[in-house]
Structures are given as C-alpha cells and as structure tokens.
Amino acid sequence: MARKKKLLSEQPTHLVKHYEMGVDGHVITKGDIIKIYGQHGTKFKFDCLVTNTNNGVQWIDCFELYNGIIQSWRSFRPDMVKRIPKRRKRVNRN
C-alpha cells in the first residue's frame, strides 16, 4: 500500500501585500503602468506593495515591460516610483 501524502499546512507569514499605494496624492492600483527613477526608458506594471512586519521594510513588486510584453519581475523601494498620468479622453467641442 502506498504512503499517504502529508498535506502542508499553511505557514503564517510576516510579509503583508497591499495591492494599491499612494504616490503624490494619486492612488496606484495593481496593473497600473509606472516608471522608476534611475531606470531610463523602462516602464513597469505595478503588482503590489510588500511590508515585512518583523522589521518594517517596504518594497514594491512589479513586472518590467518591453514592447508591451511582460519580461521580468523586479523589486524597488517605494520612494523610487514615478507615476505616469493616465490619458484623458478627448472632447469634441463643435
């Protein structure tokens, strides 16, 4: 008779994820396109803001975009985020 597989119980974690964050009075949510200071010409897709509750360190997780395609996963400090303004709809005034 085969051995039964042990079910792994969910471990408590000290990392807390927040899927939105404020930058310059604006809210960035998961999936928004952002830029990072010091990363010339590269855009990123925001995933989450992570906080380590043991020592209070924060960082953001995001995906690097190349020609609109997700390439790699990167992490940065929250103070390096530069918001890209969303385009407004064009108004026809006739």
N, CA, C and O atoms as CSV, one atom per row, in Angstrom:
chain,resi,resn,atom,element,x,y,z
A,1,MET,N,N,0.840,-1.173,0.000
A,1,MET,CA,C,0.000,0.000,0.000
A,1,MET,C,C,0.888,1.241,0.000
A,1,MET,O,O,1.878,1.290,0.731
A,2,ALA,N,N,0.551,2.231,-0.801
A,2,ALA,CA,C,1.350,3.446,-0.931
A,2,ALA,C,C,1.169,4.344,0.288
A,2,ALA,O,O,0.134,4.327,0.955
A,3,ARG,N,N,2.197,5.118,0.552
A,3,ARG,CA,C,2.118,6.065,1.666
A,3,ARG,C,C,1.180,7.206,1.325
A,3,ARG,O,O,1.061,7.600,0.165
A,4,LYS,N,N,0.528,7.724,2.324
A,4,LYS,CA,C,-0.327,8.892,2.135
A,4,LYS,C,C,0.533,10.146,2.132
A,4,LYS,O,O,1.467,10.277,2.924
A,5,LYS,N,N,0.209,11.052,1.243
A,5,LYS,CA,C,0.945,12.314,1.187
A,5,LYS,C,C,0.542,13.189,2.363
A,5,LYS,O,O,-0.636,13.298,2.704
A,6,LYS,N,N,1.529,13.801,2.967
A,6,LYS,CA,C,1.258,14.735,4.051
A,6,LYS,C,C,0.841,16.070,3.446
A,6,LYS,O,O,1.505,16.576,2.541
A,7,LEU,N,N,-0.223,16.627,3.926
A,7,LEU,CA,C,-0.666,17.938,3.477
A,7,LEU,C,C,0.131,19.003,4.197
A,7,LEU,O,O,0.261,18.984,5.421
A,8,LEU,N,N,0.657,19.922,3.430
A,8,LEU,CA,C,1.413,21.009,4.030
A,8,LEU,C,C,0.443,22.043,4.577
A,8,LEU,O,O,-0.377,22.591,3.841
A,9,SER,N,N,0.542,22.302,5.854
A,9,SER,CA,C,-0.317,23.328,6.438
A,9,SER,C,C,0.227,24.695,6.052
A,9,SER,O,O,1.430,24.861,5.854
A,10,GLU,N,N,-0.643,25.646,5.948
A,10,GLU,CA,C,-0.246,26.985,5.552
A,10,GLU,C,C,0.527,27.647,6.688
A,10,GLU,O,O,0.043,27.748,7.815
A,11,GLN,N,N,1.717,28.087,6.369
A,11,GLN,CA,C,2.582,28.718,7.357
A,11,GLN,C,C,2.189,30.180,7.532
A,11,GLN,O,O,1.908,30.864,6.548
A,12,PRO,N,N,2.165,30.666,8.763
A,12,PRO,CA,C,1.923,32.106,8.933
A,12,PRO,C,C,3.113,32.887,8.373
A,12,PRO,O,O,4.265,32.490,8.548
A,13,THR,N,N,2.825,33.986,7.707
A,13,THR,CA,C,3.890,34.761,7.073
A,13,THR,C,C,3.991,36.145,7.704
A,13,THR,O,O,3.023,36.661,8.263
A,14,HIS,N,N,5.160,36.726,7.607
A,14,HIS,CA,C,5.379,38.070,8.141
A,14,HIS,C,C,5.425,39.100,7.014
A,14,HIS,O,O,5.758,40.261,7.251
A,15,LEU,N,N,5.097,38.686,5.797
A,15,LEU,CA,C,5.047,39.599,4.660
A,15,LEU,C,C,3.589,39.917,4.340
A,15,LEU,O,O,2.781,39.015,4.120
A,16,VAL,N,N,3.263,41.212,4.316
A,16,VAL,CA,C,1.897,41.662,4.055
A,16,VAL,C,C,1.885,42.389,2.725
A,16,VAL,O,O,2.686,43.297,2.501
A,17,LYS,N,N,0.958,41.985,1.821
A,17,LYS,CA,C,0.857,42.597,0.496
A,17,LYS,C,C,-0.313,43.570,0.467
A,17,LYS,O,O,-1.400,43.275,0.964
A,18,HIS,N,N,-0.066,44.748,-0.133
A,18,HIS,CA,C,-1.098,45.756,-0.370
A,18,HIS,C,C,-1.142,45.975,-1.880
A,18,HIS,O,O,-0.109,46.220,-2.502
A,19,TYR,N,N,-2.322,45.888,-2.465
A,19,TYR,CA,C,-2.440,45.962,-3.913
A,19,TYR,C,C,-2.741,47.367,-4.427
A,19,TYR,O,O,-3.129,47.531,-5.583
A,20,GLU,N,N,-2.569,48.367,-3.591
A,20,GLU,CA,C,-2.635,49.756,-4.035
A,20,GLU,C,C,-1.723,50.587,-3.153
A,20,GLU,O,O,-1.444,50.236,-2.006
A,21,MET,N,N,-1.265,51.700,-3.714
A,21,MET,CA,C,-0.364,52.570,-2.959
A,21,MET,C,C,-0.529,53.997,-3.443
A,21,MET,O,O,-0.885,54.228,-4.599
A,22,GLY,N,N,-0.276,54.946,-2.574
A,22,GLY,CA,C,-0.410,56.353,-2.921
A,22,GLY,C,C,0.920,56.962,-3.313
A,22,GLY,O,O,1.934,56.744,-2.650
A,23,VAL,N,N,0.911,57.741,-4.412
A,23,VAL,CA,C,2.098,58.469,-4.869
A,23,VAL,C,C,1.664,59.866,-5.265
A,23,VAL,O,O,0.837,60.028,-6.162
A,24,ASP,N,N,2.210,60.871,-4.612
A,24,ASP,CA,C,1.909,62.280,-4.917
A,24,ASP,C,C,0.413,62.578,-4.912
A,24,ASP,O,O,-0.071,63.324,-5.762
A,25,GLY,N,N,-0.313,62.009,-3.973
A,25,GLY,CA,C,-1.743,62.268,-3.862
A,25,GLY,C,C,-2.608,61.467,-4.814
A,25,GLY,O,O,-3.820,61.677,-4.860
A,26,HIS,N,N,-2.017,60.550,-5.582
A,26,HIS,CA,C,-2.763,59.704,-6.504
A,26,HIS,C,C,-2.610,58.248,-6.069
A,26,HIS,O,O,-1.604,57.879,-5.463
A,27,VAL,N,N,-3.599,57.435,-6.377
A,27,VAL,CA,C,-3.575,56.032,-5.995
A,27,VAL,C,C,-3.155,55.186,-7.189
A,27,VAL,O,O,-3.725,55.299,-8.275
A,28,ILE,N,N,-2.150,54.334,-6.976
A,28,ILE,CA,C,-1.704,53.384,-7.991
A,28,ILE,C,C,-2.241,52.024,-7.577
A,28,ILE,O,O,-2.010,51.580,-6.452
A,29,THR,N,N,-2.955,51.360,-8.478
A,29,THR,CA,C,-3.521,50.046,-8.181
A,29,THR,C,C,-2.802,48.976,-8.999
A,29,THR,O,O,-2.010,49.279,-9.890
A,30,LYS,N,N,-3.095,47.729,-8.678
A,30,LYS,CA,C,-2.469,46.601,-9.368
A,30,LYS,C,C,-2.765,46.675,-10.865
A,30,LYS,O,O,-3.916,46.826,-11.275
A,31,GLY,N,N,-1.708,46.567,-11.675
A,31,GLY,CA,C,-1.846,46.601,-13.121
A,31,GLY,C,C,-1.563,47.950,-13.749
A,31,GLY,O,O,-1.474,48.042,-14.973
A,32,ASP,N,N,-1.415,49.014,-12.945
A,32,ASP,CA,C,-1.107,50.335,-13.495
A,32,ASP,C,C,0.342,50.388,-13.985
A,32,ASP,O,O,1.223,49.733,-13.428
A,33,ILE,N,N,0.569,51.170,-15.027
A,33,ILE,CA,C,1.909,51.337,-15.591
A,33,ILE,C,C,2.612,52.466,-14.831
A,33,ILE,O,O,2.051,53.549,-14.661
A,34,ILE,N,N,3.842,52.206,-14.376
A,34,ILE,CA,C,4.625,53.185,-13.622
A,34,ILE,C,C,6.020,53.276,-14.224
A,34,ILE,O,O,6.417,52.445,-15.042
A,35,LYS,N,N,6.750,54.294,-13.807
A,35,LYS,CA,C,8.166,54.416,-14.135
A,35,LYS,C,C,8.939,54.440,-12.821
A,35,LYS,O,O,8.376,54.730,-11.765
A,36,ILE,N,N,10.218,54.137,-12.893
A,36,ILE,CA,C,11.084,54.105,-11.723
A,36,ILE,C,C,12.236,55.073,-11.964
A,36,ILE,O,O,12.883,55.031,-13.010
A,37,TYR,N,N,12.492,55.958,-10.976
A,37,TYR,CA,C,13.630,56.863,-11.080
A,37,TYR,C,C,14.915,56.040,-11.167
A,37,TYR,O,O,15.108,55.102,-10.394
A,38,GLY,N,N,15.787,56.391,-12.103
A,38,GLY,CA,C,17.056,55.693,-12.268
A,38,GLY,C,C,17.007,54.565,-13.285
A,38,GLY,O,O,18.055,54.018,-13.629
A,39,GLN,N,N,15.833,54.198,-13.778
A,39,GLN,CA,C,15.684,53.168,-14.810
A,39,GLN,C,C,15.250,53.875,-16.088
A,39,GLN,O,O,14.054,54.031,-16.332
A,40,HIS,N,N,16.196,54.296,-16.892
A,40,HIS,CA,C,15.930,55.134,-18.055
A,40,HIS,C,C,15.192,54.368,-19.146
A,40,HIS,O,O,15.655,53.317,-19.590
A,41,GLY,N,N,14.047,54.889,-19.581
A,41,GLY,CA,C,13.328,54.362,-20.723
A,41,GLY,C,C,12.568,53.074,-20.492
A,41,GLY,O,O,12.079,52.479,-21.452
A,42,THR,N,N,12.452,52.624,-19.264
A,42,THR,CA,C,11.782,51.359,-18.981
A,42,THR,C,C,10.495,51.621,-18.221
A,42,THR,O,O,10.459,52.436,-17.300
A,43,LYS,N,N,9.431,50.917,-18.619
A,43,LYS,CA,C,8.153,51.013,-17.918
A,43,LYS,C,C,7.911,49.716,-17.161
A,43,LYS,O,O,8.407,48.654,-17.538
A,44,PHE,N,N,7.137,49.824,-16.089
A,44,PHE,CA,C,6.853,48.678,-15.241
A,44,PHE,C,C,5.361,48.602,-14.965
A,44,PHE,O,O,4.669,49.620,-14.968
A,45,LYS,N,N,4.867,47.392,-14.725
A,45,LYS,CA,C,3.473,47.176,-14.343
A,45,LYS,C,C,3.461,46.872,-12.848
A,45,LYS,O,O,4.068,45.899,-12.400
A,46,PHE,N,N,2.760,47.717,-12.075
A,46,PHE,CA,C,2.716,47.594,-10.617
A,46,PHE,C,C,1.958,46.337,-10.217
A,46,PHE,O,O,0.879,46.066,-10.744
A,47,ASP,N,N,2.525,45.562,-9.279
A,47,ASP,CA,C,1.851,44.366,-8.770
A,47,ASP,C,C,1.387,44.582,-7.336
A,47,ASP,O,O,0.190,44.487,-7.061
A,48,CYS,N,N,2.310,44.872,-6.407
A,48,CYS,CA,C,1.894,45.069,-5.020
A,48,CYS,C,C,2.985,45.784,-4.219
A,48,CYS,O,O,4.148,45.844,-4.618
A,49,LEU,N,N,2.567,46.315,-3.088
A,49,LEU,CA,C,3.467,46.905,-2.106
A,49,LEU,C,C,3.584,45.888,-0.977
A,49,LEU,O,O,2.573,45.489,-0.401
A,50,VAL,N,N,4.798,45.466,-0.656
A,50,VAL,CA,C,5.024,44.423,0.340
A,50,VAL,C,C,5.659,45.050,1.570
A,50,VAL,O,O,6.582,45.858,1.463
A,51,THR,N,N,5.150,44.666,2.753
A,51,THR,CA,C,5.691,45.145,4.023
A,51,THR,C,C,6.118,43.953,4.863
A,51,THR,O,O,5.348,43.014,5.061
A,52,ASN,N,N,7.343,43.997,5.353
A,52,ASN,CA,C,7.836,42.981,6.272
A,52,ASN,C,C,7.487,43.448,7.683
A,52,ASN,O,O,8.027,44.450,8.150
A,53,THR,N,N,6.591,42.735,8.367
A,53,THR,CA,C,6.127,43.181,9.679
A,53,THR,C,C,7.170,42.977,10.769
A,53,THR,O,O,7.049,43.574,11.838
A,54,ASN,N,N,8.191,42.154,10.538
A,54,ASN,CA,C,9.232,41.951,11.551
A,54,ASN,C,C,10.127,43.177,11.709
A,54,ASN,O,O,10.486,43.542,12.828
A,55,ASN,N,N,10.492,43.819,10.584
A,55,ASN,CA,C,11.418,44.946,10.678
A,55,ASN,C,C,10.900,46.224,10.019
A,55,ASN,O,O,11.587,47.245,10.056
A,56,GLY,N,N,9.708,46.198,9.418
A,56,GLY,CA,C,9.106,47.396,8.853
A,56,GLY,C,C,9.608,47.800,7.480
A,56,GLY,O,O,9.262,48.885,7.011
A,57,VAL,N,N,10.408,46.977,6.816
A,57,VAL,CA,C,10.938,47.301,5.493
A,57,VAL,C,C,9.828,47.148,4.461
A,57,VAL,O,O,9.035,46.208,4.519
A,58,GLN,N,N,9.781,48.096,3.504
A,58,GLN,CA,C,8.783,48.059,2.433
A,58,GLN,C,C,9.472,48.060,1.075
A,58,GLN,O,O,10.540,48.652,0.917
A,59,TRP,N,N,8.860,47.393,0.090
A,59,TRP,CA,C,9.308,47.426,-1.283
A,59,TRP,C,C,8.114,47.178,-2.187
A,59,TRP,O,O,7.069,46.702,-1.743
A,60,ILE,N,N,8.285,47.510,-3.469
A,60,ILE,CA,C,7.213,47.236,-4.420
A,60,ILE,C,C,7.674,46.134,-5.359
A,60,ILE,O,O,8.842,46.074,-5.745
A,61,ASP,N,N,6.742,45.268,-5.720
A,61,ASP,CA,C,6.984,44.236,-6.717
A,61,ASP,C,C,6.326,44.689,-8.004
A,61,ASP,O,O,5.178,45.135,-7.995
A,62,CYS,N,N,7.043,44.578,-9.111
A,62,CYS,CA,C,6.475,44.974,-10.392
A,62,CYS,C,C,7.102,44.133,-11.496
A,62,CYS,O,O,8.109,43.454,-11.296
A,63,PHE,N,N,6.480,44.201,-12.661
A,63,PHE,CA,C,6.938,43.463,-13.821
A,63,PHE,C,C,7.466,44.445,-14.856
A,63,PHE,O,O,6.820,45.451,-15.150
A,64,GLU,N,N,8.639,44.153,-15.407
A,64,GLU,CA,C,9.239,45.003,-16.427
A,64,GLU,C,C,8.534,44.762,-17.761
A,64,GLU,O,O,8.281,43.618,-18.137
A,65,LEU,N,N,8.221,45.843,-18.470
A,65,LEU,CA,C,7.564,45.740,-19.767
A,65,LEU,C,C,8.552,46.073,-20.878
A,65,LEU,O,O,9.311,47.037,-20.780
A,66,TYR,N,N,8.532,45.264,-21.934
A,66,TYR,CA,C,9.336,45.531,-23.115
A,66,TYR,C,C,8.422,45.368,-24.315
A,66,TYR,O,O,7.965,44.264,-24.607
A,67,ASN,N,N,8.155,46.469,-25.014
A,67,ASN,CA,C,7.204,46.496,-26.128
A,67,ASN,C,C,5.831,45.983,-25.715
A,67,ASN,O,O,5.162,45.300,-26.490
A,68,GLY,N,N,5.416,46.307,-24.515
A,68,GLY,CA,C,4.094,45.922,-24.022
A,68,GLY,C,C,3.992,44.494,-23.534
A,68,GLY,O,O,2.902,44.054,-23.170
A,69,ILE,N,N,5.089,43.754,-23.513
A,69,ILE,CA,C,5.092,42.358,-23.076
A,69,ILE,C,C,5.853,42.267,-21.752
A,69,ILE,O,O,6.912,42.875,-21.593
A,70,ILE,N,N,5.304,41.504,-20.806
A,70,ILE,CA,C,5.951,41.333,-19.509
A,70,ILE,C,C,7.218,40.507,-19.685
A,70,ILE,O,O,7.189,39.419,-20.260
A,71,GLN,N,N,8.347,41.046,-19.174
A,71,GLN,CA,C,9.632,40.376,-19.338
A,71,GLN,C,C,10.143,39.750,-18.045
A,71,GLN,O,O,10.369,38.541,-17.994
A,72,SER,N,N,10.323,40.543,-17.017
A,72,SER,CA,C,10.904,40.014,-15.788
A,72,SER,C,C,10.266,40.676,-14.581
A,72,SER,O,O,9.629,41.723,-14.692
A,73,TRP,N,N,10.444,40.054,-13.432
A,73,TRP,CA,C,9.878,40.525,-12.175
A,73,TRP,C,C,10.977,41.253,-11.418
A,73,TRP,O,O,12.081,40.730,-11.266
A,74,ARG,N,N,10.677,42.470,-10.939
A,74,ARG,CA,C,11.674,43.282,-10.250
A,74,ARG,C,C,11.077,43.880,-8.985
A,74,ARG,O,O,9.856,43.972,-8.852
A,75,SER,N,N,11.928,44.282,-8.067
A,75,SER,CA,C,11.506,44.932,-6.826
A,75,SER,C,C,12.287,46.221,-6.639
A,75,SER,O,O,13.473,46.296,-6.959
A,76,PHE,N,N,11.600,47.248,-6.109
A,76,PHE,CA,C,12.219,48.554,-5.888
A,76,PHE,C,C,11.705,49.145,-4.580
A,76,PHE,O,O,10.705,48.690,-4.025
A,77,ARG,N,N,12.407,50.164,-4.102
A,77,ARG,CA,C,11.938,50.909,-2.927
A,77,ARG,C,C,10.744,51.764,-3.336
A,77,ARG,O,O,10.696,52.227,-4.475
A,78,PRO,N,N,9.776,51.989,-2.442
A,78,PRO,CA,C,8.584,52.776,-2.794
A,78,PRO,C,C,8.879,54.227,-3.157
A,78,PRO,O,O,8.111,54.834,-3.903
A,79,ASP,N,N,9.965,54.798,-2.653
A,79,ASP,CA,C,10.253,56.199,-2.954
A,79,ASP,C,C,10.814,56.393,-4.365
A,79,ASP,O,O,11.009,57.533,-4.785
A,80,MET,N,N,11.077,55.319,-5.103
A,80,MET,CA,C,11.601,55.407,-6.459
A,80,MET,C,C,10.504,55.431,-7.523
A,80,MET,O,O,10.800,55.535,-8.713
A,81,VAL,N,N,9.236,55.335,-7.103
A,81,VAL,CA,C,8.125,55.246,-8.054
A,81,VAL,C,C,7.796,56.616,-8.629
A,81,VAL,O,O,7.707,57.606,-7.903
A,82,LYS,N,N,7.618,56.656,-9.947
A,82,LYS,CA,C,7.184,57.853,-10.650
A,82,LYS,C,C,5.903,57.491,-11.380
A,82,LYS,O,O,5.898,56.591,-12.221
A,83,ARG,N,N,4.828,58.178,-11.068
A,83,ARG,CA,C,3.529,57.871,-11.640
A,83,ARG,C,C,3.460,58.373,-13.068
A,83,ARG,O,O,3.976,59.446,-13.380
A,84,ILE,N,N,2.825,57.600,-13.934
A,84,ILE,CA,C,2.551,58.040,-15.302
A,84,ILE,C,C,1.106,58.492,-15.340
A,84,ILE,O,O,0.211,57.692,-15.067
A,85,PRO,N,N,0.846,59.751,-15.670
A,85,PRO,CA,C,-0.546,60.220,-15.708
A,85,PRO,C,C,-1.362,59.458,-16.738
A,85,PRO,O,O,-0.869,59.150,-17.823
A,86,LYS,N,N,-2.609,59.153,-16.402
A,86,LYS,CA,C,-3.494,58.482,-17.345
A,86,LYS,C,C,-3.961,59.503,-18.372
A,86,LYS,O,O,-4.191,60.666,-18.042
A,87,ARG,N,N,-4.098,59.064,-19.609
A,87,ARG,CA,C,-4.546,59.954,-20.681
A,87,ARG,C,C,-6.010,60.290,-20.491
A,87,ARG,O,O,-6.829,59.436,-20.151
A,88,ARG,N,N,-6.314,61.538,-20.715
A,88,ARG,CA,C,-7.712,61.972,-20.623
A,88,ARG,C,C,-8.413,61.719,-21.950
A,88,ARG,O,O,-7.783,61.675,-23.007
A,89,LYS,N,N,-9.710,61.557,-21.875
A,89,LYS,CA,C,-10.474,61.381,-23.102
A,89,LYS,C,C,-10.544,62.704,-23.846
A,89,LYS,O,O,-10.629,63.776,-23.247
A,90,ARG,N,N,-10.507,62.600,-25.144
A,90,ARG,CA,C,-10.560,63.786,-25.972
A,90,ARG,C,C,-12.003,64.279,-26.072
A,90,ARG,O,O,-12.927,63.482,-26.240
A,91,VAL,N,N,-12.188,65.576,-25.969
A,91,VAL,CA,C,-13.510,66.158,-26.007
A,91,VAL,C,C,-13.675,66.908,-27.333
A,91,VAL,O,O,-12.868,67.772,-27.674
A,92,ASN,N,N,-14.728,66.565,-28.067
A,92,ASN,CA,C,-15.048,67.300,-29.300
A,92,ASN,C,C,-15.893,68.512,-28.942
A,92,ASN,O,O,-16.975,68.375,-28.371
A,93,ARG,N,N,-15.413,69.666,-29.268
A,93,ARG,CA,C,-16.178,70.906,-28.986
A,93,ARG,C,C,-16.569,71.522,-30.304
A,93,ARG,O,O,-15.854,72.367,-30.844
A,94,ASN,N,N,-17.670,71.112,-30.806
A,94,ASN,CA,C,-18.174,71.640,-32.080
A,94,ASN,C,C,-19.370,72.523,-31.861
A,94,ASN,O,O,-19.928,73.056,-32.820
